[in-house]
Amino acid sequence: MRHQDIRKQLGASVDHLLQEDGLPVALRPYQRETLASVVRWLNDPAGTQRGYIAHATGLGKTLLFSSLVRAAVGLRSLIVVPTRVLVEQTVQMLHPLTGGMIAHWSSVPNIENGRGETIASIGHQYADILVTTDESFIRYWGQMRKEFDPDLIIWDECHTAYAGKPQRALAAFEHPVVIGCTATPDYLSAVGKKGCISVKRANGAALFQEPELTAAQHFQHQIDERDLAWGIGNAWLSPLAWRSIDIAAELDHVPLTKTDAGWDFNQMALQKVMSRHWPSVIQAVLAAYRDNNPYAVAGKRAYALCPGVENALQLARDLNQAGVPSECLSGDTDHKRRRLYLRQFNEGEIKFLSSVMVLREGWDAPDAEVCWMLRPTYSYVLYVQGIGRVLRKSPTNPHKVAMVIDPSFRGTTLSPLNVPALFLPPPHFPPVGGSANGAQVILRPSAQPQASSSR
């Protein structure tokens, strides 16, 4: 099918879905507004082949693009996600909206619903919906193009697709409509290198942008944008509180390098420095569990992002010994145990999860209340993706306040990113050694959520 014919058919189908309320779940008002923007973009004769939606974590990007897939009746939809965990989560969201069998191209076994029924299997010959990981897409794009031939490509967490290999693979698909979704469309850093552009944020602080690592560069047209501050201000995300723990570590001599998340600390050098001070980090975490104040962490479900796997393992072991049920998730954790730990965390059996990268993206845990950001970073993508897990509204706790806990590094000239630097007016960073014994609410709702009426 020609690209313009796909645009016309998909635009009419999405518009019909909005007019007829053709979904088994209610969309939020801003989601309807976003889909209406998609229709306008599709109906524009001069519209770009690619577009992107920049919505903060917790604002329902998966439901949004699942609605697009539901509307794509008679078209073949390919959904690309970063991880195997997200393959399963995406299928679980898609199936009630689309019905029928969904295919997946990944190492995940057949996926079942809550009743033990298979809802997604490996193999795409008899399905119009295919979910895959970006790794599989990069490796097998030629086979996917030949055998599946998608009309619509959805790339979830599309900020992972700015490098050469994914872009070359994506460029091979000339006729599909391509829509990216991300909470962090641009790679920003607290440090600037040659070629970076200074970008002023809403709070007045400046970060540095790499021009070649932006959604506009690779996905062409911004369809809609709702950031974290918008989500909290409009009461769609939980209020954000912040506190810090004081760490006697200097980071000024840790070299910087260009990483997958933009300019940041060299990972190996950072691990060495943080590992030397890790016993004191753990003691600070344990001390917080002995606190007795309105923002105490004891009893709350929490997760920690750590510099290395050994750090994460040691933290989980010591918290278990202190009576806090904890587990560590790493790249070596097998699929069965990973599912078990995440289920036990969601059910409250596990109170603390530690990790390095596994929990950074695509993990839904609305009852998580505390994020320990123990992996210092200058990368906006890494930081915002990391804290985004804790900001979802909780269906069981309407008064939830999300807490982010950052280390404060004594003797460090330029502090790593933290909540005040991103969301409070200048001065951007707390004073060196300036830790908070209690906590302060940084962002709170300024409005009630809009009614969920579809009209």
C-alpha positions as CSV (number, residue, x, y, z in Angstrom):
1,M,0.0,0.0,0.0
2,R,1.3,3.5,-0.8
3,H,2.3,5.7,2.1
4,Q,-0.4,8.3,1.3
5,D,-3.1,5.6,1.2
6,I,-1.9,4.4,4.6
7,R,-2.1,7.9,6.1
8,K,-5.6,8.4,4.7
9,Q,-6.9,5.1,6.0
10,L,-5.3,5.4,9.4
11,G,-6.4,9.0,9.9
12,A,-10.0,8.1,9.1
13,S,-9.9,5.1,11.4
14,V,-8.4,7.1,14.4
15,D,-11.0,9.9,13.8
16,H,-13.8,7.3,13.7
17,L,-12.5,5.8,17.0
18,L,-12.6,9.2,18.7
19,Q,-16.1,10.0,17.3
20,E,-17.6,6.7,18.2
21,D,-15.7,6.0,21.5
22,G,-14.6,2.8,19.9
23,L,-12.4,1.7,22.8
24,P,-13.2,-0.7,25.7
25,V,-11.3,1.6,28.1
26,A,-11.8,5.4,28.7
27,L,-9.1,7.7,27.4
28,R,-8.1,10.7,29.4
29,P,-8.9,14.0,27.9
30,Y,-5.3,14.8,27.0
31,Q,-5.0,11.4,25.3
32,R,-8.0,12.2,23.1
33,E,-6.4,15.6,22.3
34,T,-3.2,13.8,21.3
35,L,-5.0,11.3,19.1
36,A,-6.8,14.3,17.5
37,S,-3.3,15.8,16.8
38,V,-2.3,12.5,15.2
39,V,-5.3,12.7,12.9
40,R,-4.4,16.3,11.9
41,W,-0.8,15.2,11.1
42,L,-2.0,12.2,9.1
43,N,-4.4,14.3,7.1
44,D,-1.8,16.9,6.2
45,P,-0.8,16.3,2.6
46,A,2.6,17.6,3.4
47,G,2.9,15.6,6.6
48,T,6.2,13.9,7.4
49,Q,6.6,10.2,7.2
50,R,7.7,10.1,10.9
51,G,6.2,11.8,13.9
52,Y,6.7,11.5,17.7
53,I,4.8,11.9,20.9
54,A,6.7,13.2,24.0
55,H,4.7,12.2,27.1
56,A,6.2,11.8,30.6
57,T,6.4,8.4,32.2
58,G,3.1,7.5,33.8
59,L,0.9,9.5,31.3
60,G,-0.1,6.3,29.4
61,K,1.9,6.2,26.2
62,T,1.2,2.4,25.9
63,L,-2.5,2.9,26.0
64,L,-2.1,5.8,23.5
65,F,-0.2,3.8,20.9
66,S,-2.4,0.7,21.6
67,S,-5.4,2.8,20.6
68,L,-3.6,3.6,17.3
69,V,-3.0,0.0,16.7
70,R,-6.7,-0.8,17.4
71,A,-7.6,1.8,14.9
72,A,-5.3,0.3,12.3
73,V,-7.8,-2.3,11.2
74,G,-6.8,-3.9,7.9
75,L,-3.2,-2.6,8.3
76,R,-0.2,-4.4,9.7
77,S,1.3,-2.9,12.8
78,L,4.9,-3.4,14.1
79,I,5.6,-2.2,17.6
80,V,9.3,-1.9,18.7
81,V,10.1,-1.8,22.4
82,P,13.4,-1.7,24.2
83,T,13.2,-4.8,26.4
84,R,11.7,-8.3,26.8
85,V,9.9,-7.1,29.8
86,L,8.2,-4.4,27.7
87,V,7.3,-7.0,25.0
88,E,5.1,-8.8,27.6
89,Q,3.7,-5.6,29.1
90,T,2.8,-4.2,25.6
91,V,1.0,-7.5,24.6
92,Q,-1.0,-7.4,27.9
93,M,-2.1,-3.9,27.1
94,L,-2.8,-4.5,23.4
95,H,-4.8,-7.7,23.7
96,P,-7.9,-6.3,25.4
97,L,-8.0,-3.5,22.9
98,T,-7.4,-5.4,19.7
99,G,-8.6,-9.0,20.4
100,G,-7.3,-11.9,18.4
101,M,-3.8,-13.3,18.4
102,I,-0.7,-11.1,18.6
103,A,2.7,-12.2,17.4
104,H,6.0,-11.4,19.0
105,W,9.6,-11.6,17.7
106,S,11.7,-12.0,20.8
107,S,13.1,-14.6,23.1
108,V,10.1,-14.3,25.5
109,P,8.1,-17.6,25.7
110,N,4.4,-17.6,24.6
111,I,2.6,-14.9,26.6
112,E,-0.5,-15.7,28.6
113,N,-3.2,-13.6,30.1
114,G,-4.4,-13.8,33.7
115,R,-6.6,-16.9,32.9
116,G,-3.7,-18.9,31.5
117,E,-4.7,-18.4,27.9
118,T,-2.0,-17.7,25.2
119,I,-2.5,-14.3,23.8
120,A,0.8,-13.9,21.9
121,S,3.1,-16.4,20.4
122,I,6.3,-16.4,18.4
123,G,5.7,-16.3,14.7
124,H,4.0,-13.6,12.6
125,Q,2.5,-15.5,9.6
126,Y,-1.1,-15.2,10.8
127,A,-1.1,-12.0,12.7
128,D,-1.4,-8.3,11.8
129,I,0.2,-7.1,15.0
130,L,3.9,-7.9,15.7
131,V,5.7,-6.8,18.9
132,T,9.5,-7.0,18.9
133,T,12.5,-5.6,20.7
134,D,14.8,-3.0,19.2
135,E,17.6,-5.5,19.3
136,S,15.6,-8.0,17.2
137,F,14.4,-5.2,14.9
138,I,18.0,-4.1,14.2
139,R,19.1,-7.7,13.6
140,Y,16.2,-9.0,11.6
141,W,14.7,-5.9,9.9
142,G,15.2,-7.3,6.4
143,Q,13.2,-10.4,7.3
144,M,10.5,-8.4,9.0
145,R,10.2,-6.1,5.9
146,K,10.0,-9.1,3.5
147,E,7.7,-11.4,5.5
148,F,5.6,-9.0,7.6
149,D,5.7,-5.8,5.6
150,P,4.2,-3.3,8.2
151,D,2.1,-0.4,7.3
152,L,2.4,1.2,10.8
153,I,5.6,1.2,12.9
154,I,5.3,2.3,16.5
155,W,8.7,2.8,18.2
156,D,8.3,2.9,22.0
157,E,11.0,4.7,23.9
158,C,12.2,6.1,20.6
159,H,15.1,8.0,22.2
160,T,16.9,4.6,22.0
161,A,16.7,4.7,18.2
162,Y,18.9,7.7,17.4
163,A,22.1,5.7,16.7
164,G,23.3,4.6,13.3
165,K,22.1,0.9,13.3
166,P,18.4,1.5,14.2
167,Q,18.2,4.5,11.9
168,R,19.6,2.5,9.0
169,A,17.1,-0.3,9.7
170,L,14.2,2.2,10.0
171,A,15.2,3.9,6.8
172,A,14.8,0.7,4.9
173,F,11.0,0.9,5.5
174,E,9.9,3.5,2.9
175,H,6.1,3.2,2.9
176,P,4.9,2.8,6.6
177,V,3.7,5.6,8.9
178,V,6.3,5.8,11.7
179,I,5.4,7.1,15.2
180,G,7.8,7.3,18.1
181,C,6.9,7.6,21.7
182,T,9.2,8.8,24.5
183,A,9.3,10.6,27.8
184,T,12.8,12.1,27.0
185,P,12.9,13.2,23.4
186,D,16.2,15.0,23.6
187,Y,19.6,14.0,25.0
188,L,20.5,16.7,27.5
189,S,23.4,16.9,30.0
190,A,24.5,19.0,32.9
191,V,27.9,19.3,31.2
192,G,28.5,20.8,27.7
193,K,31.1,19.7,25.2
194,K,32.1,21.1,21.8
195,G,29.1,21.2,19.5
196,C,26.5,21.1,22.3
197,I,23.8,23.8,22.4
198,S,22.7,25.5,25.7
199,V,19.0,24.9,26.4
200,K,17.1,26.8,29.1
201,R,14.6,24.7,31.0
202,A,11.3,26.0,32.4
203,N,12.8,26.5,35.8
204,G,15.5,28.8,34.4
205,A,18.4,26.3,34.6
206,A,20.5,25.5,31.5
207,L,21.3,22.1,30.2
208,F,23.3,21.2,27.1
209,Q,21.8,19.5,24.1
210,E,23.5,17.4,21.5
211,P,21.9,18.4,18.1
212,E,22.2,15.0,16.5
213,L,20.5,13.3,19.5
214,T,17.0,14.8,19.4
215,A,13.6,13.4,18.4
216,A,13.1,16.2,15.9
217,Q,16.3,15.1,14.1
218,H,15.2,11.5,13.7
219,F,11.4,11.5,14.0
220,Q,10.8,14.8,12.2
221,H,7.5,16.1,13.6
222,Q,6.4,16.6,17.2
223,I,2.8,15.6,17.4
224,D,2.3,16.3,21.1
225,E,4.3,17.1,24.2
226,R,3.4,16.7,27.9
227,D,6.3,16.7,30.3
228,L,6.7,15.5,33.9
229,A,6.0,19.0,35.4
230,W,2.8,19.2,33.3
231,G,1.7,15.8,34.5
232,I,2.2,16.7,38.1
233,G,0.7,20.2,37.8
234,N,-2.4,18.8,36.2
235,A,-2.7,16.0,38.8
236,W,-2.2,13.1,36.4
237,L,1.0,12.2,38.2
238,S,1.8,12.0,42.0
239,P,3.3,15.0,43.8
240,L,7.1,14.9,43.9
241,A,9.0,15.1,47.2
242,W,12.8,15.2,47.5
243,R,15.5,14.6,50.1
244,S,19.2,13.9,50.0
245,I,21.8,11.8,51.8
246,D,25.3,13.2,52.3
247,I,28.1,11.1,50.8
248,A,31.8,11.9,51.4
249,A,32.8,11.2,47.8
250,E,34.4,13.5,45.3
251,L,33.4,13.1,41.6
252,D,35.4,15.9,40.1
253,H,38.1,13.6,38.9
254,V,35.8,11.0,37.4
255,P,36.3,11.4,33.6
256,L,33.4,12.2,31.3
257,T,32.6,10.3,28.2
258,K,29.9,10.1,25.5
259,T,27.6,7.3,26.7
260,D,24.4,5.7,25.4
261,A,22.6,8.3,27.5
262,G,24.6,11.3,26.4
263,W,27.6,13.0,28.0
264,D,28.1,11.4,31.5
265,F,30.5,9.9,33.9
266,N,32.7,7.1,32.6
267,Q,30.9,4.1,33.9
268,M,33.9,2.0,35.0
269,A,35.6,5.0,36.7
270,L,32.4,5.9,38.4
271,Q,31.9,2.4,39.7
272,K,35.4,2.4,41.2
273,V,34.8,5.6,43.1
274,M,31.3,4.7,44.2
275,S,32.4,1.2,45.3
276,R,35.0,2.7,47.6
277,H,32.3,4.7,49.3
278,W,29.5,2.1,48.9
279,P,29.6,1.0,52.6
280,S,28.8,4.6,53.7
281,V,26.1,4.7,51.0
282,I,24.5,1.6,52.5
283,Q,24.8,3.0,56.0
284,A,23.0,6.2,54.8
285,V,20.2,4.1,53.3
286,L,19.8,2.0,56.5
287,A,19.8,5.2,58.6
288,A,16.9,6.5,56.5
289,Y,14.9,3.3,57.3
290,R,15.3,4.3,61.0
291,D,13.8,7.7,60.4
292,N,10.5,8.7,61.9
293,N,9.1,11.7,60.1
294,P,6.2,12.4,57.7
295,Y,8.3,11.3,54.7
296,A,9.9,8.2,56.3
297,V,10.8,5.4,53.9
298,A,10.2,2.5,56.2
299,G,7.4,0.2,55.0
300,K,7.1,1.9,51.6
301,R,7.9,0.2,48.4
302,A,11.2,1.5,47.0
303,Y,13.7,0.9,44.2
304,A,17.3,1.9,43.8
305,L,19.4,2.6,40.7
306,C,23.0,1.6,41.5
307,P,26.4,2.2,39.8
308,G,27.1,-1.5,39.3
309,V,25.7,-5.0,39.8
310,E,27.8,-5.8,42.8
311,N,26.7,-2.6,44.5
312,A,23.0,-3.5,43.8
313,L,23.5,-7.1,45.1
314,Q,25.2,-5.8,48.3
315,L,22.5,-3.3,48.9
316,A,19.8,-5.9,48.6
317,R,21.7,-8.3,50.9
318,D,22.2,-5.7,53.6
319,L,18.6,-4.5,53.5
320,N,17.4,-8.0,53.8
321,Q,19.6,-8.5,56.9
322,A,18.1,-5.3,58.3
323,G,14.5,-6.7,57.9
324,V,13.6,-5.0,54.6
325,P,12.4,-7.7,52.1
326,S,14.7,-7.0,49.1
327,E,15.8,-8.4,45.8
328,C,18.3,-7.4,43.1
329,L,17.4,-7.4,39.4
330,S,20.2,-7.5,36.8
331,G,20.7,-8.6,33.2
332,D,21.5,-12.1,34.5
333,T,18.2,-12.5,36.3
334,D,16.3,-15.1,34.3
335,H,12.9,-14.3,32.9
336,K,11.0,-16.5,35.4
337,R,12.6,-14.9,38.4
338,R,12.3,-11.4,37.0
339,R,8.5,-11.9,36.6
340,L,8.3,-13.4,40.1
341,Y,10.2,-10.5,41.8
342,L,8.2,-7.8,40.0
343,R,4.9,-9.6,40.9
344,Q,6.0,-9.9,44.5
345,F,7.0,-6.2,44.6
346,N,3.6,-5.1,43.1
347,E,1.9,-7.3,45.7
348,G,3.9,-5.9,48.6
349,E,5.8,-9.1,49.5
350,I,9.1,-7.4,48.4
351,K,9.6,-3.9,49.6
352,F,12.8,-3.0,47.9
353,L,14.3,-3.7,44.4
354,S,17.9,-2.8,43.4
355,S,19.2,-2.7,39.9
356,V,21.6,-0.9,37.6
357,M,19.7,-0.5,34.3
358,V,16.9,-3.1,34.3
359,L,14.5,-0.8,36.2
360,R,15.3,2.4,34.3
361,E,12.7,2.1,31.5
362,G,9.4,0.4,30.8
363,W,8.5,-0.9,34.3
364,D,5.1,-0.3,35.7
365,A,4.8,-0.2,39.5
366,P,2.2,2.4,40.5
367,D,2.6,1.5,44.2
368,A,6.3,2.3,44.3
369,E,6.7,5.4,46.5
370,V,10.5,5.9,46.8
371,C,13.3,6.1,44.2
372,W,16.8,5.9,45.5
373,M,18.9,7.5,42.7
374,L,22.2,6.1,43.8
375,R,23.9,6.1,40.4
376,P,25.0,9.8,40.0
377,T,24.6,11.1,36.5
378,Y,24.8,14.2,34.3
379,S,22.5,12.6,31.8
380,Y,18.9,14.0,31.6
381,V,17.7,10.9,29.8
382,L,19.1,8.5,32.4
383,Y,17.9,10.6,35.4
384,V,14.4,11.4,34.2
385,Q,13.8,7.8,33.0
386,G,15.0,6.5,36.3
387,I,12.8,8.7,38.6
388,G,9.8,8.3,36.3
389,R,9.0,4.9,37.6
390,V,7.9,6.3,41.0
391,L,5.6,9.0,39.7
392,R,2.6,7.0,38.6
393,K,-0.6,7.5,40.5
394,S,-1.5,4.6,42.8
395,P,-5.0,3.1,42.5
396,T,-4.7,1.8,46.1
397,N,-3.1,5.0,47.6
398,P,-4.8,8.2,46.4
399,H,-2.6,10.3,48.8
400,K,0.7,8.9,47.5
401,V,3.6,11.3,47.4
402,A,6.5,10.2,45.2
403,M,9.9,10.5,46.9
404,V,13.2,10.8,45.1
405,I,16.3,10.5,47.2
406,D,19.6,11.8,45.7
407,P,23.1,11.6,47.2
408,S,24.8,15.0,47.9
409,F,28.5,14.7,47.2
410,R,30.9,16.7,49.4
411,G,33.8,18.2,47.6
412,T,32.2,18.0,44.2
413,T,32.2,21.3,42.2
414,L,29.4,20.4,39.8
415,S,26.8,18.2,41.4
416,P,25.2,15.4,39.4
417,L,21.6,16.0,38.3
418,N,19.0,16.0,41.1
419,V,15.4,17.1,41.6
420,P,16.1,20.7,42.6
421,A,18.4,21.2,39.6
422,L,15.6,20.2,37.2
423,F,12.5,21.6,38.9
424,L,13.4,24.5,41.2
425,P,14.4,28.0,40.2
426,P,18.2,28.8,40.3
427,P,20.5,28.4,42.1
428,H,20.3,25.1,40.2
429,F,22.1,22.9,42.7
430,P,22.0,22.7,46.5
431,P,25.1,23.9,48.3
432,V,28.0,21.4,48.4
433,G,27.3,19.2,51.4
434,G,23.9,20.6,51.8
435,S,21.8,17.5,52.7
436,A,18.2,17.5,53.9
437,N,17.3,15.6,57.1
438,G,13.7,15.7,56.2
439,A,12.1,16.2,52.8
440,Q,10.4,18.9,50.8
441,V,7.7,18.7,48.2
442,I,9.1,20.1,45.0
443,L,6.1,19.7,42.6
444,R,2.4,19.5,43.5
445,P,-0.8,19.7,41.5
446,S,-2.0,23.2,40.6
447,A,-5.2,21.8,39.1
448,Q,-7.6,18.9,39.4
449,P,-7.5,16.3,36.7
450,Q,-9.9,16.9,33.8
451,A,-13.0,14.8,33.9
452,S,-12.6,11.5,32.1
453,S,-15.6,12.1,29.9
454,S,-14.9,11.2,26.3
455,R,-16.8,14.2,25.0
